[in-house]
Amino acid sequence: MSDGTVKVTAEAHLHIGQLMNLLQGPLGDVLSQITSHGLALTDPAVWEGPAASLFSSQVWPAAQQTLDTVRATLMELQQQVGGVLGNITQAGSGLPVVGQLPVVGNLVGGLTQGL
């Protein structure tokens, strides 16, 4: 669409929301658990011997570096997807965007007064 038209379907919103939920929740949790278990296995009080030494000195450092790269890439993806969602919201509503949500005057303040 080279004429400047922007098309955003409900399906696009659905996929963006689901992607954000995965990036902010289960996927990050799994990466943290992998890191925790891997670090635990580098402790000689937990695991000791030739295989443990090889894991601690070579296997885990390489795996940790890869996990750090994956984590950084996923954080960048999360920021980009969040930006896309913000741009879609702004383009579709014509309202200014703060963070992820459009700003609608004093709507929130008006709804919460007296609570």
N, CA, C and O atoms as a GROMACS GRO file, in nm:
protein
  460
    1MET      N    1   0.084  -0.117   0.000
    1MET     CA    2   0.000   0.000   0.000
    1MET      C    3   0.089   0.123   0.000
    1MET      O    4   0.120   0.179   0.106
    2SER      N    5   0.128   0.165  -0.115
    2SER     CA    6   0.222   0.276  -0.125
    2SER      C    7   0.156   0.412  -0.116
    2SER      O    8   0.224   0.514  -0.120
    3ASP      N    9   0.023   0.416  -0.103
    3ASP     CA   10  -0.047   0.544  -0.096
    3ASP      C   11  -0.056   0.598   0.046
    3ASP      O   12  -0.123   0.699   0.069
    4GLY      N   13   0.009   0.534   0.142
    4GLY     CA   14   0.007   0.579   0.281
    4GLY      C   15  -0.103   0.517   0.362
    4GLY      O   16  -0.114   0.545   0.482
    5THR      N   17  -0.186   0.433   0.302
    5THR     CA   18  -0.294   0.367   0.373
    5THR      C   19  -0.236   0.262   0.467
    5THR      O   20  -0.142   0.190   0.432
    6VAL      N   21  -0.292   0.254   0.586
    6VAL     CA   22  -0.250   0.155   0.684
    6VAL      C   23  -0.366   0.060   0.709
    6VAL      O   24  -0.478   0.104   0.737
    7LYS      N   25  -0.340  -0.068   0.698
    7LYS     CA   26  -0.442  -0.170   0.721
    7LYS      C   27  -0.405  -0.246   0.847
    7LYS      O   28  -0.295  -0.301   0.858
    8VAL      N   29  -0.496  -0.250   0.940
    8VAL     CA   30  -0.476  -0.326   1.063
    8VAL      C   31  -0.603  -0.403   1.090
    8VAL      O   32  -0.710  -0.345   1.106
    9THR      N   33  -0.591  -0.534   1.096
    9THR     CA   34  -0.708  -0.618   1.120
    9THR      C   35  -0.715  -0.657   1.267
    9THR      O   36  -0.618  -0.639   1.341
   10ALA      N   37  -0.828  -0.709   1.307
   10ALA     CA   38  -0.844  -0.762   1.443
   10ALA      C   39  -0.744  -0.876   1.465
   10ALA      O   40  -0.694  -0.895   1.575
   11GLU      N   41  -0.717  -0.951   1.358
   11GLU     CA   42  -0.621  -1.060   1.368
   11GLU      C   43  -0.481  -1.007   1.400
   11GLU      O   44  -0.407  -1.070   1.476
   12ALA      N   45  -0.445  -0.892   1.341
   12ALA     CA   46  -0.315  -0.832   1.371
   12ALA      C   47  -0.306  -0.796   1.518
   12ALA      O   48  -0.206  -0.824   1.584
   13HIS      N   49  -0.411  -0.733   1.570
   13HIS     CA   50  -0.414  -0.699   1.713
   13HIS      C   51  -0.402  -0.824   1.799
   13HIS      O   52  -0.330  -0.824   1.899
   14LEU      N   53  -0.472  -0.930   1.762
   14LEU     CA   54  -0.468  -1.054   1.836
   14LEU      C   55  -0.326  -1.110   1.841
   14LEU      O   56  -0.277  -1.147   1.948
   15HIS      N   57  -0.260  -1.117   1.725
   15HIS     CA   58  -0.125  -1.172   1.719
   15HIS      C   59  -0.025  -1.086   1.796
   15HIS      O   60   0.063  -1.138   1.864
   16ILE      N   61  -0.040  -0.955   1.785
   16ILE     CA   62   0.050  -0.866   1.859
   16ILE      C   63   0.032  -0.886   2.009
   16ILE      O   64   0.130  -0.896   2.083
   17GLY      N   65  -0.092  -0.892   2.054
   17GLY     CA   66  -0.119  -0.913   2.196
   17GLY      C   67  -0.064  -1.046   2.246
   17GLY      O   68  -0.004  -1.052   2.353
   18GLN      N   69  -0.083  -1.151   2.168
   18GLN     CA   70  -0.034  -1.282   2.208
   18GLN      C   71   0.118  -1.286   2.209
   18GLN      O   72   0.178  -1.346   2.298
   19LEU      N   73   0.181  -1.223   2.112
   19LEU     CA   74   0.326  -1.218   2.107
   19LEU      C   75   0.381  -1.143   2.229
   19LEU      O   76   0.477  -1.187   2.292
   20MET      N   77   0.320  -1.029   2.262
   20MET     CA   78   0.363  -0.953   2.379
   20MET      C   79   0.346  -1.036   2.506
   20MET      O   80   0.435  -1.036   2.592
   21ASN      N   81   0.236  -1.105   2.519
   21ASN     CA   82   0.212  -1.187   2.638
   21ASN      C   83   0.318  -1.296   2.653
   21ASN      O   84   0.365  -1.323   2.763
   22LEU      N   85   0.355  -1.359   2.543
   22LEU     CA   86   0.460  -1.462   2.548
   22LEU      C   87   0.595  -1.403   2.584
   22LEU      O   88   0.669  -1.460   2.665
   23LEU      N   89   0.627  -1.289   2.524
   23LEU     CA   90   0.756  -1.227   2.551
   23LEU      C   91   0.767  -1.178   2.695
   23LEU      O   92   0.874  -1.184   2.755
   24GLN      N   93   0.657  -1.130   2.750
   24GLN     CA   94   0.660  -1.076   2.886
   24GLN      C   95   0.640  -1.184   2.992
   24GLN      O   96   0.670  -1.160   3.109
   25GLY      N   97   0.593  -1.300   2.955
   25GLY     CA   98   0.559  -1.401   3.055
   25GLY      C   99   0.635  -1.530   3.041
   25GLY      O  100   0.752  -1.538   3.081
   26PRO      N  101   0.570  -1.631   2.985
   26PRO     CA  102   0.626  -1.767   2.987
   26PRO      C  103   0.765  -1.780   2.927
   26PRO      O  104   0.849  -1.852   2.981
   27LEU      N  105   0.790  -1.714   2.818
   27LEU     CA  106   0.920  -1.730   2.753
   27LEU      C  107   1.033  -1.674   2.841
   27LEU      O  108   1.138  -1.738   2.856
   28GLY      N  109   1.011  -1.559   2.897
   28GLY     CA  110   1.111  -1.501   2.988
   28GLY      C  111   1.132  -1.586   3.111
   28GLY      O  112   1.244  -1.601   3.160
   29ASP      N  113   1.022  -1.643   3.162
   29ASP     CA  114   1.030  -1.730   3.279
   29ASP      C  115   1.113  -1.855   3.249
   29ASP      O  116   1.195  -1.897   3.330
   30VAL      N  117   1.090  -1.914   3.133
   30VAL     CA  118   1.165  -2.034   3.095
   30VAL      C  119   1.314  -2.003   3.082
   30VAL      O  120   1.398  -2.080   3.128
   31LEU      N  121   1.347  -1.892   3.020
   31LEU     CA  122   1.489  -1.854   3.005
   31LEU      C  123   1.553  -1.833   3.142
   31LEU      O  124   1.668  -1.872   3.163
   32SER      N  125   1.481  -1.772   3.234
   32SER     CA  126   1.533  -1.752   3.370
   32SER      C  127   1.554  -1.886   3.441
   32SER      O  128   1.653  -1.903   3.513
   33GLN      N  129   1.463  -1.979   3.421
   33GLN     CA  130   1.477  -2.110   3.484
   33GLN      C  131   1.596  -2.186   3.427
   33GLN      O  132   1.669  -2.252   3.502
   34ILE      N  133   1.616  -2.177   3.297
   34ILE     CA  134   1.732  -2.243   3.234
   34ILE      C  135   1.860  -2.187   3.294
   34ILE      O  136   1.951  -2.262   3.327
   35THR      N  137   1.867  -2.055   3.306
   35THR     CA  138   1.986  -1.991   3.362
   35THR      C  139   2.008  -2.037   3.506
   35THR      O  140   2.121  -2.069   3.545
   36SER      N  141   1.903  -2.041   3.584
   36SER     CA  142   1.914  -2.082   3.725
   36SER      C  143   1.965  -2.225   3.738
   36SER      O  144   2.055  -2.252   3.818
   37HIS      N  145   1.909  -2.316   3.659
   37HIS     CA  146   1.952  -2.456   3.666
   37HIS      C  147   2.095  -2.473   3.614
   37HIS      O  148   2.173  -2.549   3.671
   38GLY      N  149   2.127  -2.402   3.508
   38GLY     CA  150   2.263  -2.411   3.454
   38GLY      C  151   2.366  -2.361   3.553
   38GLY      O  152   2.471  -2.423   3.571
   39LEU      N  153   2.337  -2.247   3.617
   39LEU     CA  154   2.430  -2.194   3.718
   39LEU      C  155   2.445  -2.290   3.836
   39LEU      O  156   2.555  -2.308   3.888
   40ALA      N  157   2.335  -2.351   3.877
   40ALA     CA  158   2.342  -2.446   3.988
   40ALA      C  159   2.435  -2.562   3.956
   40ALA      O  160   2.505  -2.612   4.044
   41LEU      N  161   2.437  -2.604   3.831
   41LEU     CA  162   2.522  -2.716   3.792
   41LEU      C  163   2.670  -2.680   3.782
   41LEU      O  164   2.754  -2.768   3.767
   42THR      N  165   2.702  -2.552   3.790
   42THR     CA  166   2.843  -2.511   3.790
   42THR      C  167   2.902  -2.508   3.930
   42THR      O  168   3.022  -2.486   3.947
   43ASP      N  169   2.820  -2.530   4.030
   43ASP     CA  170   2.865  -2.528   4.169
   43ASP      C  171   2.919  -2.666   4.206
   43ASP      O  172   2.846  -2.765   4.201
   44PRO      N  173   3.048  -2.674   4.242
   44PRO     CA  174   3.107  -2.805   4.278
   44PRO      C  175   3.038  -2.872   4.397
   44PRO      O  176   3.046  -2.994   4.412
   45ALA      N  177   2.970  -2.794   4.481
   45ALA     CA  178   2.896  -2.854   4.592
   45ALA      C  179   2.771  -2.927   4.542
   45ALA      O  180   2.715  -3.010   4.613
   46VAL      N  181   2.730  -2.896   4.420
   46VAL     CA  182   2.612  -2.960   4.360
   46VAL      C  183   2.653  -3.073   4.266
   46VAL      O  184   2.592  -3.180   4.265
   47TRP      N  185   2.756  -3.047   4.187
   47TRP     CA  186   2.800  -3.146   4.087
   47TRP      C  187   2.950  -3.133   4.070
   47TRP      O  188   3.001  -3.025   4.042
   48GLU      N  189   3.020  -3.244   4.086
   48GLU     CA  190   3.166  -3.242   4.078
   48GLU      C  191   3.214  -3.365   4.001
   48GLU      O  192   3.151  -3.471   4.006
   49GLY      N  193   3.323  -3.350   3.930
   49GLY     CA  194   3.380  -3.458   3.854
   49GLY      C  195   3.422  -3.408   3.717
   49GLY      O  196   3.404  -3.291   3.686
   50PRO      N  197   3.478  -3.497   3.633
   50PRO     CA  198   3.527  -3.456   3.501
   50PRO      C  199   3.417  -3.395   3.412
   50PRO      O  200   3.439  -3.292   3.348
   51ALA      N  201   3.301  -3.458   3.408
   51ALA     CA  202   3.192  -3.405   3.326
   51ALA      C  203   3.144  -3.271   3.381
   51ALA      O  204   3.111  -3.180   3.305
   52ALA      N  205   3.141  -3.259   3.512
   52ALA     CA  206   3.099  -3.134   3.575
   52ALA      C  207   3.199  -3.023   3.544
   52ALA      O  208   3.160  -2.909   3.519
   53SER      N  209   3.326  -3.056   3.547
   53SER     CA  210   3.430  -2.956   3.516
   53SER      C  211   3.419  -2.909   3.372
   53SER      O  212   3.430  -2.790   3.344
   54LEU      N  213   3.397  -3.003   3.280
   54LEU     CA  214   3.379  -2.968   3.139
   54LEU      C  215   3.254  -2.879   3.122
   54LEU      O  216   3.258  -2.779   3.050
   55PHE      N  217   3.146  -2.916   3.189
   55PHE     CA  218   3.023  -2.836   3.182
   55PHE      C  219   3.049  -2.695   3.234
   55PHE      O  220   3.010  -2.597   3.172
   56SER      N  221   3.115  -2.686   3.350
   56SER     CA  222   3.138  -2.555   3.413
   56SER      C  223   3.234  -2.467   3.335
   56SER      O  224   3.216  -2.345   3.330
   57SER      N  225   3.334  -2.527   3.274
   57SER     CA  226   3.436  -2.447   3.207
   57SER      C  227   3.408  -2.419   3.060
   57SER      O  228   3.453  -2.317   3.007
   58GLN      N  229   3.333  -2.507   2.993
   58GLN     CA  230   3.312  -2.488   2.850
   58GLN      C  231   3.165  -2.484   2.808
   58GLN      O  232   3.122  -2.392   2.738
   59VAL      N  233   3.089  -2.583   2.849
   59VAL     CA  234   2.951  -2.596   2.801
   59VAL      C  235   2.864  -2.482   2.853
   59VAL      O  236   2.800  -2.412   2.774
   60TRP      N  237   2.863  -2.463   2.985
   60TRP     CA  238   2.774  -2.361   3.040
   60TRP      C  239   2.811  -2.219   2.997
   60TRP      O  240   2.722  -2.142   2.963
   61PRO      N  241   2.938  -2.180   2.997
   61PRO     CA  242   2.968  -2.044   2.953
   61PRO      C  243   2.920  -2.015   2.810
   61PRO      O  244   2.871  -1.906   2.783
   62ALA      N  245   2.934  -2.111   2.720
   62ALA     CA  246   2.885  -2.092   2.583
   62ALA      C  247   2.733  -2.084   2.581
   62ALA      O  248   2.675  -2.000   2.511
   63ALA      N  249   2.669  -2.171   2.656
   63ALA     CA  250   2.522  -2.170   2.661
   63ALA      C  251   2.472  -2.040   2.724
   63ALA      O  252   2.375  -1.983   2.676
   64GLN      N  253   2.538  -1.993   2.830
   64GLN     CA  254   2.498  -1.869   2.896
   64GLN      C  255   2.511  -1.750   2.802
   64GLN      O  256   2.425  -1.662   2.800
   65GLN      N  257   2.617  -1.747   2.725
   65GLN     CA  258   2.636  -1.639   2.628
   65GLN      C  259   2.524  -1.641   2.523
   65GLN      O  260   2.472  -1.536   2.485
   66THR      N  261   2.489  -1.759   2.476
   66THR     CA  262   2.380  -1.771   2.379
   66THR      C  263   2.248  -1.729   2.440
   66THR      O  264   2.169  -1.659   2.376
   67LEU      N  265   2.221  -1.769   2.564
   67LEU     CA  266   2.098  -1.730   2.632
   67LEU      C  267   2.092  -1.577   2.649
   67LEU      O  268   1.986  -1.517   2.632
   68ASP      N  269   2.205  -1.516   2.683
   68ASP     CA  270   2.208  -1.370   2.697
   68ASP      C  271   2.176  -1.302   2.564
   68ASP      O  272   2.105  -1.202   2.561
   69THR      N  273   2.229  -1.356   2.455
   69THR     CA  274   2.201  -1.301   2.322
   69THR      C  275   2.053  -1.316   2.288
   69THR      O  276   1.991  -1.223   2.238
   70VAL      N  277   1.999  -1.434   2.315
   70VAL     CA  278   1.856  -1.459   2.288
   70VAL      C  279   1.771  -1.363   2.371
   70VAL      O  280   1.676  -1.304   2.320
   71ARG      N  281   1.804  -1.348   2.498
   71ARG     CA  282   1.728  -1.260   2.587
   71ARG      C  283   1.731  -1.116   2.535
   71ARG      O  284   1.628  -1.048   2.534
   72ALA      N  285   1.847  -1.068   2.493
   72ALA     CA  286   1.860  -0.932   2.440
   72ALA      C  287   1.780  -0.916   2.311
   72ALA      O  288   1.716  -0.814   2.290
   73THR      N  289   1.785  -1.016   2.225
   73THR     CA  290   1.710  -1.012   2.100
   73THR      C  291   1.560  -1.009   2.127
   73THR      O  292   1.486  -0.935   2.061
   74LEU      N  293   1.514  -1.089   2.222
   74LEU     CA  294   1.372  -1.092   2.256
   74LEU      C  295   1.327  -0.961   2.320
   74LEU      O  296   1.214  -0.918   2.298
   75MET      N  297   1.413  -0.899   2.399
   75MET     CA  298   1.378  -0.768   2.457
   75MET      C  299   1.364  -0.664   2.347
   75MET      O  300   1.274  -0.580   2.351
   76GLU      N  301   1.454  -0.669   2.249
   76GLU     CA  302   1.445  -0.577   2.136
   76GLU      C  303   1.316  -0.602   2.057
   76GLU      O  304   1.248  -0.508   2.016
   77LEU      N  305   1.283  -0.729   2.035
   77LEU     CA  306   1.160  -0.764   1.966
   77LEU      C  307   1.039  -0.712   2.043
   77LEU      O  308   0.946  -0.657   1.984
   78GLN      N  309   1.040  -0.728   2.175
   78GLN     CA  310   0.930  -0.680   2.258
   78GLN      C  311   0.913  -0.529   2.243
   78GLN      O  312   0.800  -0.480   2.233
   79GLN      N  313   1.023  -0.455   2.242
   79GLN     CA  314   1.016  -0.310   2.226
   79GLN      C  315   0.961  -0.274   2.088
   79GLN      O  316   0.880  -0.182   2.076
   80GLN      N  317   1.006  -0.345   1.985
   80GLN     CA  318   0.959  -0.316   1.850
   80GLN      C  319   0.810  -0.349   1.835
   80GLN      O  320   0.737  -0.272   1.773
   81VAL      N  321   0.766  -0.461   1.890
   81VAL     CA  322   0.626  -0.499   1.881
   81VAL      C  323   0.541  -0.399   1.960
   81VAL      O  324   0.433  -0.361   1.915
   82GLY      N  325   0.590  -0.357   2.077
   82GLY     CA  326   0.520  -0.255   2.153
   82GLY      C  327   0.508  -0.125   2.075
   82GLY      O  328   0.404  -0.059   2.081
   83GLY      N  329   0.612  -0.089   2.002
   83GLY     CA  330   0.608   0.031   1.919
   83GLY      C  331   0.508   0.017   1.806
   83GLY      O  332   0.436   0.111   1.773
   84VAL      N  333   0.503  -0.101   1.746
   84VAL     CA  334   0.407  -0.126   1.639
   84VAL      C  335   0.265  -0.114   1.693
   84VAL      O  336   0.179  -0.052   1.630
   85LEU      N  337   0.241  -0.172   1.809
   85LEU     CA  338   0.108  -0.163   1.869
   85LEU      C  339   0.072  -0.019   1.899
   85LEU      O  340  -0.042   0.023   1.876
   86GLY      N  341   0.166   0.056   1.951
   86GLY     CA  342   0.142   0.198   1.977
   86GLY      C  343   0.112   0.275   1.850
   86GLY      O  344   0.020   0.358   1.848
   87ASN      N  345   0.187   0.248   1.745
   87ASN     CA  346   0.164   0.315   1.617
   87ASN      C  347   0.028   0.278   1.558
   87ASN      O  348  -0.041   0.364   1.503
   88ILE      N  349  -0.009   0.152   1.569
   88ILE     CA  350  -0.139   0.107   1.518
   88ILE      C  351  -0.251   0.175   1.594
   88ILE      O  352  -0.348   0.222   1.536
   89THR      N  353  -0.236   0.178   1.726
   89THR     CA  354  -0.339   0.240   1.810
   89THR      C  355  -0.353   0.387   1.776
   89THR      O  356  -0.464   0.438   1.763
   90GLN      N  357  -0.240   0.454   1.762
   90GLN     CA  358  -0.243   0.597   1.731
   90GLN      C  359  -0.301   0.622   1.593
   90GLN      O  360  -0.383   0.713   1.576
   91ALA      N  361  -0.260   0.545   1.495
   91ALA     CA  362  -0.310   0.564   1.358
   91ALA      C  363  -0.460   0.535   1.349
   91ALA      O  364  -0.533   0.603   1.277
   92GLY      N  365  -0.504   0.434   1.423
   92GLY     CA  366  -0.644   0.394   1.416
   92GLY      C  367  -0.738   0.483   1.494
   92GLY      O  368  -0.855   0.493   1.461
   93SER      N  369  -0.688   0.548   1.598
   93SER     CA  370  -0.776   0.626   1.684
   93SER      C  371  -0.767   0.775   1.661
   93SER      O  372  -0.860   0.849   1.690
   94GLY      N  373  -0.654   0.819   1.608
   94GLY     CA  374  -0.634   0.962   1.593
   94GLY      C  375  -0.607   1.030   1.726
   94GLY      O  376  -0.602   1.152   1.733
   95LEU      N  377  -0.589   0.951   1.834
   95LEU     CA  378  -0.563   1.006   1.967
   95LEU      C  379  -0.414   0.997   1.997
   95LEU      O  380  -0.346   0.909   1.946
   96PRO      N  381  -0.361   1.088   2.079
   96PRO     CA  382  -0.220   1.077   2.119
   96PRO      C  383  -0.200   0.952   2.202
   96PRO      O  384  -0.291   0.909   2.274
   97VAL      N  385  -0.083   0.892   2.193
   97VAL     CA  386  -0.055   0.768   2.263
   97VAL      C  387   0.047   0.792   2.373
   97VAL      O  388   0.150   0.856   2.350
   98VAL      N  389   0.018   0.740   2.492
   98VAL     CA  390   0.112   0.741   2.603
   98VAL      C  391   0.137   0.596   2.637
   98VAL      O  392   0.046   0.524   2.678
   99GLY      N  393   0.261   0.552   2.620
   99GLY     CA  394   0.291   0.411   2.643
   99GLY      C  395   0.215   0.327   2.542
   99GLY      O  396   0.235   0.342   2.421
  100GLN      N  397   0.130   0.239   2.589
  100GLN     CA  398   0.055   0.150   2.501
  100GLN      C  399  -0.090   0.194   2.482
  100GLN      O  400  -0.160   0.141   2.395
  101LEU      N  401  -0.137   0.291   2.563
  101LEU     CA  402  -0.279   0.324   2.562
  101LEU      C  403  -0.305   0.464   2.510
  101LEU      O  404  -0.227   0.555   2.538
  102PRO      N  405  -0.413   0.484   2.435
  102PRO     CA  406  -0.446   0.619   2.390
  102PRO      C  407  -0.492   0.705   2.507
  102PRO      O  408  -0.551   0.654   2.603
  103VAL      N  409  -0.465   0.833   2.499
  103VAL     CA  410  -0.507   0.927   2.602
  103VAL      C  411  -0.640   0.987   2.562
  103VAL      O  412  -0.655   1.037   2.451
  104VAL      N  413  -0.737   0.983   2.652
  104VAL     CA  414  -0.870   1.035   2.622
  104VAL      C  415  -0.904   1.138   2.731
  104VAL      O  416  -0.978   1.108   2.825
  105GLY      N  417  -0.851   1.259   2.716
  105GLY     CA  418  -0.881   1.367   2.809
  105GLY      C  419  -0.866   1.324   2.954
  105GLY      O  420  -0.769   1.257   2.990
  106ASN      N  421  -0.963   1.362   3.036
  106ASN     CA  422  -0.963   1.325   3.177
  106ASN      C  423  -1.052   1.205   3.203
  106ASN      O  424  -1.108   1.193   3.312
  107LEU      N  425  -1.066   1.118   3.107
  107LEU     CA  426  -1.157   1.006   3.120
  107LEU      C  427  -1.124   0.922   3.243
  107LEU      O  428  -1.214   0.892   3.322
  108VAL      N  429  -0.998   0.886   3.261
  108VAL     CA  430  -0.962   0.802   3.375
  108VAL      C  431  -0.988   0.878   3.504
  108VAL      O  432  -1.046   0.822   3.598
  109GLY      N  433  -0.944   1.004   3.512
  109GLY     CA  434  -0.967   1.083   3.633
  109GLY      C  435  -1.116   1.098   3.662
  109GLY      O  436  -1.158   1.088   3.777
  110GLY      N  437  -1.195   1.122   3.559
  110GLY     CA  438  -1.339   1.136   3.578
  110GLY      C  439  -1.404   1.007   3.625
  110GLY      O  440  -1.498   1.011   3.703
  111LEU      N  441  -1.355   0.895   3.578
  111LEU     CA  442  -1.414   0.767   3.618
  111LEU      C  443  -1.373   0.727   3.759
  111LEU      O  444  -1.446   0.654   3.827
  112THR      N  445  -1.257   0.774   3.804
  112THR     CA  446  -1.207   0.729   3.934
  112THR      C  447  -1.235   0.829   4.046
  112THR      O  448  -1.209   0.798   4.162
  113GLN      N  449  -1.285   0.947   4.015
  113GLN     CA  450  -1.314   1.044   4.122
  113GLN      C  451  -1.423   0.991   4.212
  113GLN      O  452  -1.521   0.933   4.165
  114GLY      N  453  -1.406   1.011   4.339
  114GLY     CA  454  -1.505   0.969   4.436
  114GLY      C  455  -1.494   0.824   4.476
  114GLY      O  456  -1.575   0.775   4.555
  115LEU      N  457  -1.393   0.753   4.425
  115LEU     CA  458  -1.375   0.612   4.465
  115LEU      C  459  -1.297   0.604   4.594
  115LEU      O  460  -1.271   0.494   4.644
   0.00000   0.00000   0.00000
